[in-house]
Amino acid sequence: MSNNKLSCADCGSVTCYRHKGKFPEFCLTTSLSEEEKSAVKEKYNFEETQRVMQAAAEVEGKYYGKLTRVEEILEFASILRTKKIGIAGCLGLIEEARIFTRIVRAHGFEAVSVICKVGSLDKAEMGIPNDVNLIPGEFEASCNPVMQAHILNRENTDFNVAIGLCVGHDAIFTRYSHA
């Protein structure tokens, strides 16, 4: 038997969605203390969080399962009265980032697209050993999610979209992005 603690992926009831039926014994919802629930709920009182949650609920309520994710992003940005959308993309998905940028602009938004290799720091400069390079011994630009966030912050984007950033780089980008 595994030591893995059961969690949401192991649940088939999704009782948390409508509160109909029985919660499983391992349910994370029922494991929450009143203090935890209260502390988390309070975070939704922040004006910006409330504004974003309202927009997200509106998009979900009107369009869930009816629109593509791109269309949902555009609706969400419209509801929030976004003017400038930042796009942090992966070099491997540059064509998709170009298409998305054109779509965003065609819908009346300003778009700023920043590819992952912006700033071109050699992996060695970031303390990454040469033996993990795709071609050891040659300059190899590392992805630069902090620089992507910096540029989009400098450009004062209202809303940022990540397109295919590498695992881990997406987390770093999110941490440093202000939009």
N, C-alpha and C positions, 0 to 999 in steps of 0.2 A: 504494500500500500504506500502511496506517495505521501510526502509531508506537505504537499501543496494545500494551502487553505482554500476552501471553496469560496467563490466570489460570483459576481454578476454573470460571467460567461458560463457558469455551471447551472444557472437558474433557467427553468423553462416556463415559469409562471408569470413573470414580469408583473407581479401583483402591485409593485410600486407605481405602475402606470395609471391604473384606474382605482386602486385600493379595493378591488373585488377579488375575493378568494383568500387563500391562506398564504402568508409569507413563509418561505422555507426557513428552517432553523438557522441556517448559515447566512441569512439575509443581512446585507450591509445596512439596509434602511432601518431594520429593527435593532441593529447593534449600536445605533447612534444615541448618545446621551442627550438629554434636553438642553444641556449647556452647549454641546456641539451644534445642534440644530439651530439654536437661538443665535449663536455667534456667526454661523454661516448665513442665516437668513438676514441678519443685520447688514451684511455686505451688499445686499440687493437694495438697500436704502440709499446708497450713493447715487446721486443724480445721473452720472454718466452710465453707470451699470444699469440703472433702471431704463434709461433711454435705449441702450443697446438691447436689453432683454425684450422691451416692447417691440422693437423693430424685428428682432429674431422671431418672436411669437407671431407677429403679423405675417411674415414671409412663410413660416411653417403653416399657419392656419389657412392661408389663401392658396399656397402653391405646393405644399408637400406632395411629392410624387407626380406633380404635373409639369414642373419645369426642370431643366438641366441645372446642375450646380452653378454654371456660369450665369444662367438667367436668374437664379436665386441671388447670387452675389450682386448683380446689377439692381435687382429690386430692393435688396437690403440697403445698398449704397444710396439709392434714391430716397428711400424712407428716411434715412439718416441725414439727407440733404448733403451728402458727400460731394465735394467738388473735385478733389484730387485723390486718385487711387495709386498707391505704390504697389509695384509688382516685384517681388524678390524671386528670381528664377534660377533654375539650375542650368548650367551649360548644356547638359544632355537633353534638356527640354526647351532649347532656345526657340525652336519653331513654334511650339505651343505658346510660349511667352509672347512671341511676336503676334500670333493670331489673337490671343487674349487682349493684348494691348490695342490692336486695331478694333476689336469689338468694343472695348471700354471707351475708346475715343469716339467710335461711331454712335455711341449712346449718350454723347455729350459730356463725358467726364474728361478731365485732364488726367493723363497717365504718365508715370515715371517708372521705367523698368530698369532694374539693376540685376545684372547677371552675377553669379556666385564667384567668379574669378576677379571681380573688380578689385583694384588695388594690388593684384598680382604679387602676393608674398610667397616666396619659396617655402615649401613645407619645412625645410631645414631651419628657416628663421623662426618657425613656430615650435621648434623642438621636436619635430616629427622625424624619427630615424629614417635614413636613406633606404634601408632595406624594405620599407613598406611602400615605396614609390612604385608607380606603374612601370617606370623605366629608371631603375636605380642609376645614380651617377649624373643624371641630367636635372636641369631646372624643372621643377614641377610646381606649378601654382597651386596653392591650397585654396579651398573654398574659403570665403571671407565673410561669413554671416554677420559679424560685428560691423564690418564696413558697409555691407548692404543696409543694415539698420541705420547706421550713421548717415548715409546719404539720403535715405528716405526721411529720416528725422530732419535733416538739414533742408530738405525740400518741402517740409511741413505737409506731408501727406495726411489725409484725413482717415484713411482706411488702407490697410496693407493686405495683400494676398500673396501667399507663398505658393509657388508652382514647382513642385517636385524637389524641394531642397533635400539634401541628404539627411539620413537619420542622424540626429545629434545637432547638425547644423540648423535644422528647423527650430530646435529648442533654443539654441543660442540666439538665432534671429529674433524669436519671440521675446526672449528676455530683454533684448536691447532696443526693440522697436517701441516707439512712443505712440504710434497711431493705434 
